[in-house]
Amino acid sequence: MKKILTIAFLLLFALAFNPTAQAQDELKWPAVDKSVMDMAYYPSRIALRAFAKTDAEKNAEPKIRVIYSRPLKKGRKVFGDLEKFGKPWRAGANESTEILFYQNVEIGGTKVKKGRYTIHVVPTEKEWEVHFSTDVDRWGSYSFDPAESTVAKIKVSVEKAPETIEAFSIMFKGADDGAHMLMGWDDTMVRVPINF
């Protein structure tokens, strides 16, 4: 009996002071974020190429990918109120919006090498100044310094969206010399030309 009690005590002692068991007890998964993360590609269906019907579609390669969080309008006036005119904005929520160019591109007459960048916007009522920055892996636009990290910038005219856009959205449309990156939220949208 004494031997059984000793073994039981040693087992309880080992479990009580086992760092792996303690780590599992402390493990808490993060809550779902209010602004969901999303991804946009150009060509838009490139991620689904395994399901394509033609060889050309199956063998196509991505040219651009954007990873961004999608804040919601939730009855608020977005531009001028929530996102102040003249102040840098991360073009989304949470982490800075990231764009990956799979090949060299040209934006606003400036050549940009393939690679990872972030997008920061300075909105005004009539136009947005869109910056492509080397300031990656950051939260928001708080550390964004245009003079230090902008590799290309372009001013684009604000357009009225055909309908209210509840969740900030990014998508691509093909163009003769590349693609247009469309960004829209609330009743506002812009088109950013990217040339290949």
Rosetta constraint file for C-alpha pairs under 8 A:
AtomPair CA 1 CA 5 HARMONIC 6.31 0.50
AtomPair CA 2 CA 6 HARMONIC 6.18 0.50
AtomPair CA 3 CA 7 HARMONIC 6.27 0.50
AtomPair CA 4 CA 8 HARMONIC 6.13 0.50
AtomPair CA 5 CA 9 HARMONIC 6.03 0.50
AtomPair CA 6 CA 10 HARMONIC 6.19 0.50
AtomPair CA 7 CA 11 HARMONIC 6.21 0.50
AtomPair CA 8 CA 12 HARMONIC 6.24 0.50
AtomPair CA 9 CA 13 HARMONIC 6.05 0.50
AtomPair CA 10 CA 14 HARMONIC 6.05 0.50
AtomPair CA 11 CA 15 HARMONIC 6.22 0.50
AtomPair CA 12 CA 16 HARMONIC 6.04 0.50
AtomPair CA 13 CA 17 HARMONIC 6.26 0.50
AtomPair CA 14 CA 18 HARMONIC 5.75 0.50
AtomPair CA 15 CA 21 HARMONIC 6.91 0.50
AtomPair CA 16 CA 21 HARMONIC 7.84 0.50
AtomPair CA 16 CA 22 HARMONIC 7.89 0.50
AtomPair CA 17 CA 22 HARMONIC 7.63 0.50
AtomPair CA 18 CA 22 HARMONIC 6.41 0.50
AtomPair CA 19 CA 23 HARMONIC 6.00 0.50
AtomPair CA 20 CA 24 HARMONIC 6.25 0.50
AtomPair CA 21 CA 25 HARMONIC 6.37 0.50
AtomPair CA 22 CA 26 HARMONIC 6.35 0.50
AtomPair CA 23 CA 27 HARMONIC 6.16 0.50
AtomPair CA 34 CA 71 HARMONIC 7.51 0.50
AtomPair CA 35 CA 69 HARMONIC 5.63 0.50
AtomPair CA 35 CA 70 HARMONIC 5.03 0.50
AtomPair CA 35 CA 71 HARMONIC 4.78 0.50
AtomPair CA 35 CA 72 HARMONIC 7.00 0.50
AtomPair CA 35 CA 93 HARMONIC 6.63 0.50
AtomPair CA 35 CA 94 HARMONIC 7.75 0.50
AtomPair CA 36 CA 69 HARMONIC 5.39 0.50
AtomPair CA 36 CA 70 HARMONIC 5.55 0.50
AtomPair CA 36 CA 71 HARMONIC 7.44 0.50
AtomPair CA 37 CA 67 HARMONIC 7.13 0.50
AtomPair CA 37 CA 68 HARMONIC 5.55 0.50
AtomPair CA 37 CA 69 HARMONIC 4.09 0.50
AtomPair CA 37 CA 70 HARMONIC 6.22 0.50
AtomPair CA 38 CA 67 HARMONIC 5.90 0.50
AtomPair CA 38 CA 68 HARMONIC 5.52 0.50
AtomPair CA 38 CA 69 HARMONIC 5.98 0.50
AtomPair CA 38 CA 70 HARMONIC 7.07 0.50
AtomPair CA 39 CA 65 HARMONIC 6.97 0.50
AtomPair CA 39 CA 66 HARMONIC 5.49 0.50
AtomPair CA 39 CA 67 HARMONIC 4.58 0.50
AtomPair CA 39 CA 68 HARMONIC 6.35 0.50
AtomPair CA 40 CA 44 HARMONIC 6.82 0.50
AtomPair CA 40 CA 65 HARMONIC 5.72 0.50
AtomPair CA 40 CA 66 HARMONIC 5.14 0.50
AtomPair CA 40 CA 67 HARMONIC 6.74 0.50
AtomPair CA 40 CA 170 HARMONIC 6.52 0.50
AtomPair CA 40 CA 171 HARMONIC 5.85 0.50
AtomPair CA 40 CA 172 HARMONIC 7.52 0.50
AtomPair CA 41 CA 45 HARMONIC 7.12 0.50
AtomPair CA 41 CA 46 HARMONIC 6.78 0.50
AtomPair CA 41 CA 47 HARMONIC 7.52 0.50
AtomPair CA 41 CA 62 HARMONIC 7.03 0.50
AtomPair CA 41 CA 63 HARMONIC 7.65 0.50
AtomPair CA 41 CA 64 HARMONIC 5.64 0.50
AtomPair CA 41 CA 65 HARMONIC 4.48 0.50
AtomPair CA 41 CA 66 HARMONIC 6.43 0.50
AtomPair CA 41 CA 171 HARMONIC 7.44 0.50
AtomPair CA 41 CA 172 HARMONIC 7.12 0.50
AtomPair CA 42 CA 46 HARMONIC 6.93 0.50
AtomPair CA 42 CA 62 HARMONIC 6.12 0.50
AtomPair CA 42 CA 63 HARMONIC 5.71 0.50
AtomPair CA 42 CA 64 HARMONIC 5.08 0.50
AtomPair CA 42 CA 65 HARMONIC 6.50 0.50
AtomPair CA 42 CA 172 HARMONIC 5.95 0.50
AtomPair CA 42 CA 173 HARMONIC 7.84 0.50
AtomPair CA 42 CA 179 HARMONIC 7.69 0.50
AtomPair CA 43 CA 62 HARMONIC 6.28 0.50
AtomPair CA 43 CA 63 HARMONIC 6.90 0.50
AtomPair CA 43 CA 64 HARMONIC 7.59 0.50
AtomPair CA 43 CA 172 HARMONIC 7.38 0.50
AtomPair CA 43 CA 174 HARMONIC 7.74 0.50
AtomPair CA 44 CA 171 HARMONIC 7.59 0.50
AtomPair CA 44 CA 172 HARMONIC 6.58 0.50
AtomPair CA 45 CA 49 HARMONIC 6.86 0.50
AtomPair CA 46 CA 57 HARMONIC 7.96 0.50
AtomPair CA 46 CA 60 HARMONIC 7.10 0.50
AtomPair CA 46 CA 61 HARMONIC 6.94 0.50
AtomPair CA 46 CA 62 HARMONIC 5.97 0.50
AtomPair CA 47 CA 62 HARMONIC 7.91 0.50
AtomPair CA 48 CA 52 HARMONIC 6.92 0.50
AtomPair CA 49 CA 57 HARMONIC 6.11 0.50
AtomPair CA 49 CA 58 HARMONIC 4.88 0.50
AtomPair CA 49 CA 59 HARMONIC 7.57 0.50
AtomPair CA 49 CA 60 HARMONIC 7.40 0.50
AtomPair CA 50 CA 58 HARMONIC 6.01 0.50
AtomPair CA 51 CA 58 HARMONIC 7.53 0.50
AtomPair CA 52 CA 57 HARMONIC 5.66 0.50
AtomPair CA 52 CA 58 HARMONIC 5.44 0.50
AtomPair CA 53 CA 57 HARMONIC 7.04 0.50
AtomPair CA 53 CA 58 HARMONIC 7.34 0.50
AtomPair CA 54 CA 58 HARMONIC 6.26 0.50
AtomPair CA 55 CA 59 HARMONIC 5.99 0.50
AtomPair CA 56 CA 60 HARMONIC 6.07 0.50
AtomPair CA 62 CA 102 HARMONIC 6.81 0.50
AtomPair CA 63 CA 101 HARMONIC 6.11 0.50
AtomPair CA 63 CA 102 HARMONIC 4.99 0.50
AtomPair CA 63 CA 103 HARMONIC 6.43 0.50
AtomPair CA 64 CA 99 HARMONIC 7.09 0.50
AtomPair CA 64 CA 100 HARMONIC 5.63 0.50
AtomPair CA 64 CA 101 HARMONIC 4.80 0.50
AtomPair CA 64 CA 102 HARMONIC 5.95 0.50
AtomPair CA 65 CA 99 HARMONIC 5.71 0.50
AtomPair CA 65 CA 100 HARMONIC 5.13 0.50
AtomPair CA 65 CA 101 HARMONIC 6.81 0.50
AtomPair CA 66 CA 97 HARMONIC 7.15 0.50
AtomPair CA 66 CA 98 HARMONIC 5.60 0.50
AtomPair CA 66 CA 99 HARMONIC 4.37 0.50
AtomPair CA 66 CA 100 HARMONIC 6.32 0.50
AtomPair CA 67 CA 97 HARMONIC 5.97 0.50
AtomPair CA 67 CA 98 HARMONIC 5.26 0.50
AtomPair CA 67 CA 99 HARMONIC 6.51 0.50
AtomPair CA 68 CA 91 HARMONIC 7.90 0.50
AtomPair CA 68 CA 92 HARMONIC 6.02 0.50
AtomPair CA 68 CA 93 HARMONIC 7.29 0.50
AtomPair CA 68 CA 95 HARMONIC 7.59 0.50
AtomPair CA 68 CA 96 HARMONIC 7.33 0.50
AtomPair CA 68 CA 97 HARMONIC 4.67 0.50
AtomPair CA 68 CA 98 HARMONIC 6.50 0.50
AtomPair CA 69 CA 92 HARMONIC 5.28 0.50
AtomPair CA 69 CA 93 HARMONIC 4.99 0.50
AtomPair CA 69 CA 94 HARMONIC 6.41 0.50
AtomPair CA 69 CA 95 HARMONIC 7.46 0.50
AtomPair CA 69 CA 97 HARMONIC 7.24 0.50
AtomPair CA 70 CA 92 HARMONIC 5.60 0.50
AtomPair CA 70 CA 93 HARMONIC 6.12 0.50
AtomPair CA 70 CA 167 HARMONIC 5.61 0.50
AtomPair CA 70 CA 168 HARMONIC 4.97 0.50
AtomPair CA 70 CA 169 HARMONIC 6.60 0.50
AtomPair CA 71 CA 92 HARMONIC 6.27 0.50
AtomPair CA 71 CA 93 HARMONIC 5.67 0.50
AtomPair CA 71 CA 167 HARMONIC 5.64 0.50
AtomPair CA 71 CA 168 HARMONIC 5.69 0.50
AtomPair CA 72 CA 166 HARMONIC 5.60 0.50
AtomPair CA 72 CA 167 HARMONIC 4.43 0.50
AtomPair CA 72 CA 168 HARMONIC 6.48 0.50
AtomPair CA 73 CA 77 HARMONIC 7.37 0.50
AtomPair CA 73 CA 78 HARMONIC 6.71 0.50
AtomPair CA 73 CA 165 HARMONIC 7.81 0.50
AtomPair CA 73 CA 166 HARMONIC 5.13 0.50
AtomPair CA 73 CA 167 HARMONIC 6.26 0.50
AtomPair CA 73 CA 168 HARMONIC 7.84 0.50
AtomPair CA 73 CA 185 HARMONIC 7.55 0.50
AtomPair CA 73 CA 186 HARMONIC 6.36 0.50
AtomPair CA 74 CA 166 HARMONIC 7.20 0.50
AtomPair CA 76 CA 82 HARMONIC 7.41 0.50
AtomPair CA 77 CA 81 HARMONIC 5.95 0.50
AtomPair CA 77 CA 82 HARMONIC 6.57 0.50
AtomPair CA 77 CA 186 HARMONIC 7.49 0.50
AtomPair CA 78 CA 82 HARMONIC 4.78 0.50
AtomPair CA 78 CA 83 HARMONIC 5.81 0.50
AtomPair CA 78 CA 185 HARMONIC 7.64 0.50
AtomPair CA 78 CA 186 HARMONIC 6.40 0.50
AtomPair CA 79 CA 83 HARMONIC 5.00 0.50
AtomPair CA 79 CA 84 HARMONIC 6.30 0.50
AtomPair CA 79 CA 85 HARMONIC 6.88 0.50
AtomPair CA 79 CA 123 HARMONIC 7.66 0.50
AtomPair CA 79 CA 125 HARMONIC 7.74 0.50
AtomPair CA 80 CA 84 HARMONIC 4.64 0.50
AtomPair CA 80 CA 85 HARMONIC 5.17 0.50
AtomPair CA 80 CA 124 HARMONIC 7.74 0.50
AtomPair CA 80 CA 125 HARMONIC 7.50 0.50
AtomPair CA 83 CA 87 HARMONIC 7.67 0.50
AtomPair CA 83 CA 89 HARMONIC 7.10 0.50
AtomPair CA 84 CA 123 HARMONIC 7.54 0.50
AtomPair CA 85 CA 122 HARMONIC 7.07 0.50
AtomPair CA 85 CA 123 HARMONIC 5.27 0.50
AtomPair CA 85 CA 124 HARMONIC 4.74 0.50
AtomPair CA 85 CA 125 HARMONIC 6.99 0.50
AtomPair CA 86 CA 122 HARMONIC 5.49 0.50
AtomPair CA 86 CA 123 HARMONIC 5.78 0.50
AtomPair CA 86 CA 124 HARMONIC 5.83 0.50
AtomPair CA 87 CA 122 HARMONIC 5.49 0.50
AtomPair CA 87 CA 123 HARMONIC 7.03 0.50
AtomPair CA 88 CA 120 HARMONIC 6.30 0.50
AtomPair CA 88 CA 121 HARMONIC 5.52 0.50
AtomPair CA 88 CA 122 HARMONIC 4.59 0.50
AtomPair CA 88 CA 123 HARMONIC 7.46 0.50
AtomPair CA 88 CA 141 HARMONIC 6.32 0.50
AtomPair CA 88 CA 144 HARMONIC 7.93 0.50
AtomPair CA 89 CA 120 HARMONIC 5.59 0.50
AtomPair CA 89 CA 121 HARMONIC 5.13 0.50
AtomPair CA 89 CA 122 HARMONIC 6.18 0.50
AtomPair CA 89 CA 123 HARMONIC 7.79 0.50
AtomPair CA 89 CA 140 HARMONIC 7.27 0.50
AtomPair CA 89 CA 141 HARMONIC 5.81 0.50
AtomPair CA 90 CA 95 HARMONIC 7.70 0.50
AtomPair CA 90 CA 96 HARMONIC 5.07 0.50
AtomPair CA 90 CA 97 HARMONIC 6.05 0.50
AtomPair CA 90 CA 119 HARMONIC 6.41 0.50
AtomPair CA 90 CA 120 HARMONIC 4.73 0.50
AtomPair CA 90 CA 121 HARMONIC 6.38 0.50
AtomPair CA 90 CA 140 HARMONIC 5.25 0.50
AtomPair CA 90 CA 141 HARMONIC 5.20 0.50
AtomPair CA 91 CA 96 HARMONIC 7.29 0.50
AtomPair CA 91 CA 97 HARMONIC 6.08 0.50
AtomPair CA 91 CA 119 HARMONIC 6.46 0.50
AtomPair CA 91 CA 120 HARMONIC 5.85 0.50
AtomPair CA 91 CA 121 HARMONIC 6.06 0.50
AtomPair CA 92 CA 96 HARMONIC 7.21 0.50
AtomPair CA 92 CA 97 HARMONIC 6.24 0.50
AtomPair CA 92 CA 168 HARMONIC 6.60 0.50
AtomPair CA 93 CA 97 HARMONIC 7.81 0.50
AtomPair CA 93 CA 140 HARMONIC 6.94 0.50
AtomPair CA 94 CA 139 HARMONIC 5.87 0.50
AtomPair CA 94 CA 140 HARMONIC 5.78 0.50
AtomPair CA 95 CA 137 HARMONIC 7.24 0.50
AtomPair CA 95 CA 138 HARMONIC 5.76 0.50
AtomPair CA 95 CA 139 HARMONIC 4.05 0.50
AtomPair CA 95 CA 140 HARMONIC 5.18 0.50
AtomPair CA 96 CA 118 HARMONIC 6.15 0.50
AtomPair CA 96 CA 119 HARMONIC 6.96 0.50
AtomPair CA 96 CA 120 HARMONIC 7.57 0.50
AtomPair CA 96 CA 136 HARMONIC 7.41 0.50
AtomPair CA 96 CA 137 HARMONIC 7.24 0.50
AtomPair CA 96 CA 138 HARMONIC 5.82 0.50
AtomPair CA 96 CA 139 HARMONIC 5.52 0.50
AtomPair CA 96 CA 140 HARMONIC 4.75 0.50
AtomPair CA 96 CA 141 HARMONIC 6.53 0.50
AtomPair CA 97 CA 118 HARMONIC 5.45 0.50
AtomPair CA 97 CA 119 HARMONIC 5.53 0.50
AtomPair CA 97 CA 120 HARMONIC 7.58 0.50
AtomPair CA 98 CA 116 HARMONIC 6.89 0.50
AtomPair CA 98 CA 117 HARMONIC 5.72 0.50
AtomPair CA 98 CA 118 HARMONIC 4.34 0.50
AtomPair CA 98 CA 119 HARMONIC 6.26 0.50
AtomPair CA 98 CA 136 HARMONIC 7.28 0.50
AtomPair CA 99 CA 116 HARMONIC 5.82 0.50
AtomPair CA 99 CA 117 HARMONIC 5.30 0.50
AtomPair CA 99 CA 118 HARMONIC 5.75 0.50
AtomPair CA 99 CA 119 HARMONIC 6.94 0.50
AtomPair CA 100 CA 114 HARMONIC 7.37 0.50
AtomPair CA 100 CA 115 HARMONIC 5.50 0.50
AtomPair CA 100 CA 116 HARMONIC 4.49 0.50
AtomPair CA 100 CA 117 HARMONIC 6.35 0.50
AtomPair CA 101 CA 105 HARMONIC 7.36 0.50
AtomPair CA 101 CA 113 HARMONIC 7.75 0.50
AtomPair CA 101 CA 114 HARMONIC 4.82 0.50
AtomPair CA 101 CA 115 HARMONIC 5.24 0.50
AtomPair CA 101 CA 116 HARMONIC 6.58 0.50
AtomPair CA 102 CA 114 HARMONIC 5.41 0.50
AtomPair CA 102 CA 115 HARMONIC 6.50 0.50
AtomPair CA 103 CA 113 HARMONIC 7.00 0.50
AtomPair CA 103 CA 114 HARMONIC 4.53 0.50
AtomPair CA 103 CA 115 HARMONIC 7.61 0.50
AtomPair CA 103 CA 196 HARMONIC 7.87 0.50
AtomPair CA 104 CA 111 HARMONIC 7.25 0.50
AtomPair CA 104 CA 112 HARMONIC 5.77 0.50
AtomPair CA 104 CA 113 HARMONIC 4.49 0.50
AtomPair CA 104 CA 114 HARMONIC 4.49 0.50
AtomPair CA 104 CA 196 HARMONIC 6.93 0.50
AtomPair CA 105 CA 111 HARMONIC 5.92 0.50
AtomPair CA 105 CA 112 HARMONIC 5.27 0.50
AtomPair CA 105 CA 113 HARMONIC 6.52 0.50
AtomPair CA 105 CA 114 HARMONIC 7.05 0.50
AtomPair CA 105 CA 194 HARMONIC 6.65 0.50
AtomPair CA 105 CA 195 HARMONIC 5.60 0.50
AtomPair CA 105 CA 196 HARMONIC 4.87 0.50
AtomPair CA 106 CA 110 HARMONIC 5.32 0.50
AtomPair CA 106 CA 111 HARMONIC 4.35 0.50
AtomPair CA 106 CA 112 HARMONIC 5.67 0.50
AtomPair CA 106 CA 194 HARMONIC 6.00 0.50
AtomPair CA 106 CA 195 HARMONIC 4.98 0.50
AtomPair CA 106 CA 196 HARMONIC 6.41 0.50
AtomPair CA 107 CA 111 HARMONIC 6.50 0.50
AtomPair CA 107 CA 112 HARMONIC 7.14 0.50
AtomPair CA 107 CA 152 HARMONIC 6.36 0.50
AtomPair CA 107 CA 153 HARMONIC 7.06 0.50
AtomPair CA 107 CA 154 HARMONIC 6.91 0.50
AtomPair CA 107 CA 193 HARMONIC 6.73 0.50
AtomPair CA 107 CA 194 HARMONIC 5.27 0.50
AtomPair CA 107 CA 195 HARMONIC 6.43 0.50
AtomPair CA 108 CA 152 HARMONIC 7.24 0.50
AtomPair CA 108 CA 153 HARMONIC 6.58 0.50
AtomPair CA 108 CA 154 HARMONIC 5.19 0.50
AtomPair CA 108 CA 193 HARMONIC 7.60 0.50
AtomPair CA 108 CA 194 HARMONIC 7.87 0.50
AtomPair CA 110 CA 152 HARMONIC 5.93 0.50
AtomPair CA 111 CA 152 HARMONIC 7.74 0.50
AtomPair CA 112 CA 151 HARMONIC 6.93 0.50
AtomPair CA 112 CA 152 HARMONIC 7.07 0.50
AtomPair CA 116 CA 134 HARMONIC 7.41 0.50
AtomPair CA 116 CA 136 HARMONIC 7.46 0.50
AtomPair CA 117 CA 132 HARMONIC 6.06 0.50
AtomPair CA 117 CA 133 HARMONIC 5.26 0.50
AtomPair CA 117 CA 134 HARMONIC 5.09 0.50
AtomPair CA 117 CA 135 HARMONIC 6.94 0.50
AtomPair CA 117 CA 136 HARMONIC 6.08 0.50
AtomPair CA 118 CA 131 HARMONIC 8.00 0.50
AtomPair CA 118 CA 132 HARMONIC 5.66 0.50
AtomPair CA 118 CA 133 HARMONIC 5.05 0.50
AtomPair CA 118 CA 134 HARMONIC 6.47 0.50
AtomPair CA 118 CA 135 HARMONIC 6.42 0.50
AtomPair CA 118 CA 136 HARMONIC 5.79 0.50
AtomPair CA 119 CA 130 HARMONIC 6.92 0.50
AtomPair CA 119 CA 131 HARMONIC 5.68 0.50
AtomPair CA 119 CA 132 HARMONIC 4.93 0.50
AtomPair CA 119 CA 133 HARMONIC 6.30 0.50
AtomPair CA 120 CA 130 HARMONIC 5.97 0.50
AtomPair CA 120 CA 131 HARMONIC 5.12 0.50
AtomPair CA 120 CA 132 HARMONIC 6.64 0.50
AtomPair CA 120 CA 133 HARMONIC 7.43 0.50
AtomPair CA 120 CA 141 HARMONIC 6.89 0.50
AtomPair CA 120 CA 144 HARMONIC 7.94 0.50
AtomPair CA 121 CA 128 HARMONIC 6.38 0.50
AtomPair CA 121 CA 129 HARMONIC 5.66 0.50
AtomPair CA 121 CA 130 HARMONIC 4.58 0.50
AtomPair CA 121 CA 131 HARMONIC 6.09 0.50
AtomPair CA 122 CA 128 HARMONIC 5.65 0.50
AtomPair CA 122 CA 129 HARMONIC 5.10 0.50
AtomPair CA 122 CA 130 HARMONIC 6.55 0.50
AtomPair CA 123 CA 127 HARMONIC 6.34 0.50
AtomPair CA 123 CA 128 HARMONIC 4.34 0.50
AtomPair CA 123 CA 129 HARMONIC 6.38 0.50
AtomPair CA 124 CA 128 HARMONIC 5.84 0.50
AtomPair CA 125 CA 158 HARMONIC 7.28 0.50
AtomPair CA 126 CA 157 HARMONIC 6.07 0.50
AtomPair CA 126 CA 158 HARMONIC 5.30 0.50
AtomPair CA 127 CA 155 HARMONIC 6.47 0.50
AtomPair CA 127 CA 156 HARMONIC 5.45 0.50
AtomPair CA 127 CA 157 HARMONIC 4.32 0.50
AtomPair CA 127 CA 158 HARMONIC 4.91 0.50
AtomPair CA 128 CA 155 HARMONIC 5.58 0.50
AtomPair CA 128 CA 156 HARMONIC 5.43 0.50
AtomPair CA 128 CA 157 HARMONIC 6.49 0.50
AtomPair CA 128 CA 158 HARMONIC 6.76 0.50
AtomPair CA 128 CA 190 HARMONIC 7.67 0.50
AtomPair CA 129 CA 153 HARMONIC 6.72 0.50
AtomPair CA 129 CA 154 HARMONIC 5.66 0.50
AtomPair CA 129 CA 155 HARMONIC 4.36 0.50
AtomPair CA 129 CA 156 HARMONIC 6.52 0.50
AtomPair CA 130 CA 153 HARMONIC 5.42 0.50
AtomPair CA 130 CA 154 HARMONIC 5.39 0.50
AtomPair CA 130 CA 155 HARMONIC 6.23 0.50
AtomPair CA 130 CA 156 HARMONIC 7.59 0.50
AtomPair CA 131 CA 146 HARMONIC 7.56 0.50
AtomPair CA 131 CA 150 HARMONIC 6.02 0.50
AtomPair CA 131 CA 151 HARMONIC 7.62 0.50
AtomPair CA 131 CA 152 HARMONIC 6.01 0.50
AtomPair CA 131 CA 153 HARMONIC 4.40 0.50
AtomPair CA 131 CA 154 HARMONIC 6.82 0.50
AtomPair CA 132 CA 150 HARMONIC 5.58 0.50
AtomPair CA 132 CA 151 HARMONIC 5.85 0.50
AtomPair CA 132 CA 152 HARMONIC 5.36 0.50
AtomPair CA 132 CA 153 HARMONIC 6.16 0.50
AtomPair CA 133 CA 146 HARMONIC 7.58 0.50
AtomPair CA 133 CA 149 HARMONIC 5.07 0.50
AtomPair CA 133 CA 150 HARMONIC 4.30 0.50
AtomPair CA 133 CA 151 HARMONIC 5.71 0.50
AtomPair CA 133 CA 152 HARMONIC 7.39 0.50
AtomPair CA 134 CA 149 HARMONIC 5.17 0.50
AtomPair CA 134 CA 150 HARMONIC 6.56 0.50
AtomPair CA 134 CA 151 HARMONIC 7.06 0.50
AtomPair CA 135 CA 144 HARMONIC 6.77 0.50
AtomPair CA 135 CA 149 HARMONIC 5.94 0.50
AtomPair CA 138 CA 143 HARMONIC 7.70 0.50
AtomPair CA 144 CA 149 HARMONIC 7.52 0.50
AtomPair CA 145 CA 149 HARMONIC 6.21 0.50
AtomPair CA 145 CA 150 HARMONIC 7.76 0.50
AtomPair CA 146 CA 150 HARMONIC 5.06 0.50
AtomPair CA 154 CA 192 HARMONIC 7.77 0.50
AtomPair CA 156 CA 190 HARMONIC 6.54 0.50
AtomPair CA 156 CA 191 HARMONIC 6.71 0.50
AtomPair CA 156 CA 192 HARMONIC 6.50 0.50
AtomPair CA 157 CA 190 HARMONIC 6.33 0.50
AtomPair CA 157 CA 191 HARMONIC 7.69 0.50
AtomPair CA 158 CA 188 HARMONIC 6.63 0.50
AtomPair CA 158 CA 189 HARMONIC 5.98 0.50
AtomPair CA 158 CA 190 HARMONIC 5.22 0.50
AtomPair CA 159 CA 188 HARMONIC 5.91 0.50
AtomPair CA 159 CA 189 HARMONIC 5.22 0.50
AtomPair CA 159 CA 190 HARMONIC 5.87 0.50
AtomPair CA 160 CA 187 HARMONIC 5.76 0.50
AtomPair CA 160 CA 188 HARMONIC 5.02 0.50
AtomPair CA 160 CA 189 HARMONIC 6.15 0.50
AtomPair CA 161 CA 165 HARMONIC 7.62 0.50
AtomPair CA 161 CA 184 HARMONIC 7.21 0.50
AtomPair CA 161 CA 186 HARMONIC 7.79 0.50
AtomPair CA 161 CA 187 HARMONIC 4.98 0.50
AtomPair CA 161 CA 188 HARMONIC 5.13 0.50
AtomPair CA 161 CA 189 HARMONIC 5.49 0.50
AtomPair CA 162 CA 187 HARMONIC 7.64 0.50
AtomPair CA 163 CA 187 HARMONIC 6.58 0.50
AtomPair CA 164 CA 185 HARMONIC 7.30 0.50
AtomPair CA 164 CA 186 HARMONIC 5.04 0.50
AtomPair CA 164 CA 187 HARMONIC 4.98 0.50
AtomPair CA 165 CA 169 HARMONIC 7.64 0.50
AtomPair CA 165 CA 184 HARMONIC 6.70 0.50
AtomPair CA 165 CA 185 HARMONIC 4.91 0.50
AtomPair CA 165 CA 186 HARMONIC 4.67 0.50
AtomPair CA 165 CA 187 HARMONIC 6.43 0.50
AtomPair CA 166 CA 185 HARMONIC 6.54 0.50
AtomPair CA 166 CA 186 HARMONIC 5.95 0.50
AtomPair CA 167 CA 185 HARMONIC 6.37 0.50
AtomPair CA 167 CA 186 HARMONIC 7.78 0.50
AtomPair CA 168 CA 183 HARMONIC 7.45 0.50
AtomPair CA 168 CA 184 HARMONIC 5.84 0.50
AtomPair CA 168 CA 185 HARMONIC 4.56 0.50
AtomPair CA 168 CA 186 HARMONIC 7.59 0.50
AtomPair CA 169 CA 182 HARMONIC 7.99 0.50
AtomPair CA 169 CA 183 HARMONIC 5.72 0.50
AtomPair CA 169 CA 184 HARMONIC 5.38 0.50
AtomPair CA 169 CA 185 HARMONIC 6.46 0.50
AtomPair CA 170 CA 181 HARMONIC 6.92 0.50
AtomPair CA 170 CA 182 HARMONIC 5.55 0.50
AtomPair CA 170 CA 183 HARMONIC 4.58 0.50
AtomPair CA 170 CA 184 HARMONIC 6.64 0.50
AtomPair CA 171 CA 181 HARMONIC 5.90 0.50
AtomPair CA 171 CA 182 HARMONIC 5.25 0.50
AtomPair CA 171 CA 183 HARMONIC 6.75 0.50
AtomPair CA 172 CA 179 HARMONIC 6.46 0.50
AtomPair CA 172 CA 180 HARMONIC 5.60 0.50
AtomPair CA 172 CA 181 HARMONIC 4.63 0.50
AtomPair CA 172 CA 182 HARMONIC 5.84 0.50
AtomPair CA 173 CA 179 HARMONIC 5.60 0.50
AtomPair CA 173 CA 180 HARMONIC 5.26 0.50
AtomPair CA 173 CA 181 HARMONIC 6.68 0.50
AtomPair CA 173 CA 182 HARMONIC 7.47 0.50
AtomPair CA 174 CA 178 HARMONIC 6.28 0.50
AtomPair CA 174 CA 179 HARMONIC 4.37 0.50
AtomPair CA 174 CA 180 HARMONIC 6.30 0.50
AtomPair CA 175 CA 179 HARMONIC 4.72 0.50
AtomPair CA 175 CA 180 HARMONIC 6.45 0.50
AtomPair CA 177 CA 195 HARMONIC 5.44 0.50
AtomPair CA 177 CA 196 HARMONIC 6.38 0.50
AtomPair CA 178 CA 193 HARMONIC 7.49 0.50
AtomPair CA 178 CA 194 HARMONIC 5.78 0.50
AtomPair CA 178 CA 195 HARMONIC 4.37 0.50
AtomPair CA 178 CA 196 HARMONIC 5.08 0.50
AtomPair CA 179 CA 193 HARMONIC 6.06 0.50
AtomPair CA 179 CA 194 HARMONIC 5.40 0.50
AtomPair CA 179 CA 195 HARMONIC 6.51 0.50
AtomPair CA 180 CA 191 HARMONIC 5.75 0.50
AtomPair CA 180 CA 192 HARMONIC 5.22 0.50
AtomPair CA 180 CA 193 HARMONIC 4.43 0.50
AtomPair CA 180 CA 194 HARMONIC 5.90 0.50
AtomPair CA 181 CA 191 HARMONIC 5.63 0.50
AtomPair CA 181 CA 192 HARMONIC 4.96 0.50
AtomPair CA 181 CA 193 HARMONIC 6.44 0.50
AtomPair CA 181 CA 194 HARMONIC 7.26 0.50
AtomPair CA 182 CA 189 HARMONIC 6.90 0.50
AtomPair CA 182 CA 190 HARMONIC 5.69 0.50
AtomPair CA 182 CA 191 HARMONIC 4.61 0.50
AtomPair CA 182 CA 192 HARMONIC 6.35 0.50
AtomPair CA 183 CA 189 HARMONIC 5.52 0.50
AtomPair CA 183 CA 190 HARMONIC 5.51 0.50
AtomPair CA 183 CA 191 HARMONIC 6.70 0.50
AtomPair CA 184 CA 188 HARMONIC 5.59 0.50
AtomPair CA 184 CA 189 HARMONIC 4.02 0.50
AtomPair CA 184 CA 190 HARMONIC 6.52 0.50
AtomPair CA 185 CA 189 HARMONIC 6.47 0.50
